[in-house]
Amino acid sequence: MASTAGALLIYKGELLLVERAIDPKKGYWDLPGGFIEYGESLEQGLQRELNEELGLELATEKFSYFGSFANQYTYNQVLYHTCDSFFVYLLDSKISPQARDDVAGWQWHNLKNLPLDKIAFTSVKQGLKKLSQQTIIPIYK
């Protein structure tokens, strides 16, 4: 089983989603993040992925663990079983990151109107559904 980490980057009721530039699920929306490398913590891997994908340097101490969900990820005809962990990061201002690496683009989405039918992975859909049901997360900072 492989581990991944994804960021729920939130600013005033909006969530930043990224468009996948590669398969699987090229063109679908996803959370920024990715696979954790050997020797990394989830937070370190997420910080690295945010830099690689969006050019962001975010402090790991501001990540708040949100939850984890099982997923399956097929790459080069190999099926990987993953445990996808998500972290909330409440932004102080709205950012305009750079789409890099395996990200084709990005877009802000209202948390009350997320494009669940265009989300790449089951685990992300589950996480977003859970997020939309939360009342304890201060989404309006």
Buried (B, 14 or more C-beta within 10 A) or exposed (E): EEBBBBBBBBBBEBBBBBBBBEEEBEEBBBBBBBBBEEEBEBBBBBBBBBBBBBBBEBEEEEBEEBBBBEBEBEEEEEEBEBBBBBBBBBBEEEBEBEBEBBBEEBEBBEBEEBEEEEBBBEBBBBBBEEBBEEEEBEBEE
